[in-house]
Amino acid sequence: MRRRALAAALALAAVLALAVAPLPVSAHVNDVSADPQASSDGTVVVETAYVADDAWLAVYADDNGSRGDLLGVRRLDGAGFRTDHPVTIDEDIWQNWPEGEARTVHVALHNDEGSGGFDREEDGVLTSFGSEAADQLVLERGAPAYVGAGAFRPQSVDGPTVTVRSARLPTDGHLVARNVTEDDGTRTPAEPVGAAALDAGAHGSITIDLNERDYEGLGDRARIAFTVYRDDGDGEFGPADEPVRIDGRTVTTFALFNLTDDSAGGGEGSDGDDAQVTTATDEDDGLVTTTTGEDDRLVTTATDEDDGQSGGTDGTTDGAGDGGEDGPTGTDGQPGFGLLVAAAALVVGVTAHARRRRT
């Protein structure tokens, strides 16, 4: 019995070690995440998506909490971690979506079985540790509102300044940072620790200066929420400014930060070993390759324009098939992070049980 318990613990420890060590693309888990947002043209922006091989990224209507009709799909060529990836809802469906209406939609990663197009039945939903690579969000038809900050790794910073990858504001307003490192388990943002004033429209690489006192109290690692706010007209962030809400939910995302002395290593915005990062331009459908502190990894940030791989439910897609139940996804820019914590807990539990049996 002790041998079996020890073997199980060692196996789980091996899984945990593989998951947290710096590994090539193929060693990480399938994962997708998206947050409340508004779209004017039927584009759903998926904040993060990780796949270990060719795959499909699909958007579905909600059917009593499950995935319903297919709304749109695009192909993901090759393994890699993608950020701010757009999927376009079928034009006929979007034309019948009333202005100002918010609906729950689902996003899911699917296998690509190589049949030449998306088949909902044949190309099953990808899983990681027994959970589906899927998420759900609230989408409103209206002036674009979105914020993307999730990354492959926590961002390393060596001073009271953080960088947010992208944001879209429906009106002039602010991108506000709130510390949620010490929360009550609900991830409810606390008081603001910094803000950046932004014009209406799309923005990239947004710098937010944190309050010096708040920064010094963050510790070695911080979870920060970023929320889009409307300005009340005075150009300064204050109590009168209201957050942008989609069906009662704020346009908010979360990201992890490592507070260091030298900003060596870590995630987006830090220095370290060179790695291929594919970042899109606004001018065309091209992709620009740069380097980041992520060794041996591919990170893709998509354009605001369609690159020919995105489609609705006609032609390259097949909307047939029943919906399924959604599983949990990782958060804060680390694919499957919550599952890794669970694996660690299992290792501790099995080892403790074996010790009790022995004594």
Number of C-alpha atoms within 10 A of each C-alpha: 9 15 9 11 19 18 14 16 22 15 13 20 17 13 14 18 13 14 19 12 10 14 14 14 19 14 13 23 21 28 30 30 27 27 22 26 28 28 20 16 15 23 23 27 25 23 24 28 29 29 29 17 16 16 25 26 26 28 29 22 20 18 14 8 15 17 23 20 19 27 27 28 31 25 21 23 13 12 19 24 25 24 28 28 21 23 25 24 24 20 17 12 14 18 12 8 15 11 14 16 13 19 15 18 24 25 27 26 28 29 21 24 15 12 9 9 16 26 21 21 13 14 18 17 22 21 19 17 12 10 18 23 29 29 22 26 20 19 25 26 22 19 18 20 28 27 29 26 27 28 27 23 20 24 28 26 24 14 16 17 14 21 16 23 20 17 25 24 25 21 18 16 27 27 25 23 27 21 23 23 19 13 12 8 8 7 15 14 20 15 12 19 20 23 24 17 18 22 16 18 14 17 15 13 13 17 14 19 17 21 14 13 10 16 18 13 9 18 12 11 16 20 20 26 24 26 25 29 27 24 21 15 11 10 15 15 21 13 7 12 17 16 19 23 19 22 16 10 14 19 25 25 22 24 22 24 21 21 21 16 10 12 19 15 23 23 24 24 20 19 19 16 14 15 17 17 24 21 19 19 15 12 9 12 15 15 17 12 15 12 18 23 24 25 18 15 21 22 28 23 21 23 19 18 17 16 14 9 13 22 21 24 23 14 9 16 20 17 19 13 13 12 17 13 10 19 15 19 24 21 21 24 25 23 29 24 17 14 19 21 11 11 19 16 12 16 20 13 13 19 17 15 13 17 12 9 10 9 5
